[in-house]
Each structure stands twice: as C-alpha cells, then as structure tokens.
C-alpha cells in the first residue's frame, strides 16, 4: 500500500501508534460504494490524510490547501511527496 502522506515525518508504524482514530474506521473496507471521509483537523494538518491511508487498504486521496507562507508551504509539500 503506497502511503506518501503517511511518510510525513515518521514511519507508518510509529504514526499508527501516535494517531488515535475514533469511529468505524473499517466502513470504507466494507462498503461497495466509495466513501468520503470529512475529517476536521485543527492542529496537525496532515494527520487526517495520513490516518485514512494507515487504517484502510482502499485507495485514498487527500486535498491540500497551499499555505500563505512559502517556507511552511515548501516544508509541508516535502513531507507529502
């Protein structure tokens, strides 16, 4: 399973230990139709995208909002690629 967003700044095994997901994380695995996760994130900007890739095997996409500060934007983009 490819996990570009999960490679942010730690290994997937470590992220699985650090990220706590509540609710039915296996819903997408059981569903015959595509599932859209609407996940708020207030502090850890890419945790939601990483979590969807870490806890399910179905294909995943996340949306990125460019940051106004070019240094922060570059750092986040490096972590996501």
SVG drawing of the C-alpha trace seen along z (x, -y; Angstrom):
<svg xmlns="http://www.w3.org/2000/svg" viewBox="-22 -34 33 39">
<polyline fill="none" stroke="black" stroke-width="0.4" points="0.0,0.0 1.5,-3.3 1.4,-6.0 3.0,-9.2 1.1,-11.4 1.9,-8.9 5.6,-9.4 5.3,-12.9 7.9,-13.0 7.7,-9.5 7.5,-5.9 4.0,-4.4 4.4,-2.1 5.2,-5.0 2.3,-7.0 -0.1,-4.1 1.0,-4.3 0.6,-8.1 -2.7,-8.6 -5.9,-7.8 -8.9,-7.3 -12.5,-7.1 -15.5,-5.7 -15.9,-3.0 -12.6,-3.1 -13.4,0.1 -16.5,-1.4 -14.7,-2.0 -13.4,1.6 -16.9,3.0 -18.7,0.5 -19.2,1.4 -19.6,-2.3 -16.9,-4.9 -16.7,-6.5 -15.9,-10.2 -14.3,-10.9 -15.0,-14.5 -12.4,-15.0 -11.7,-18.2 -8.1,-18.9 -7.2,-21.9 -3.5,-21.5 -1.9,-18.5 -2.7,-19.5 -1.9,-16.2 -2.9,-13.7 -6.3,-13.1 -4.9,-12.3 -2.2,-10.0 -4.8,-8.3 -7.0,-7.4 -4.1,-5.7 -2.8,-4.0 -6.0,-2.4 -7.6,-1.2 -6.4,0.5 -8.7,-1.2 -7.3,-3.9 -7.2,-7.3 -6.8,-10.9 -6.5,-14.0 -6.8,-17.6 -4.0,-20.2 -4.6,-23.9 -1.4,-25.9 -0.1,-27.8 0.4,-31.6 3.9,-31.4 6.3,-30.0 8.6,-28.3 5.8,-26.4 4.3,-25.6 7.6,-24.1 8.0,-22.1 4.5,-20.6 4.8,-19.8 8.2,-18.0 6.5,-15.9 3.6,-15.0 5.6,-13.9"/>
</svg>
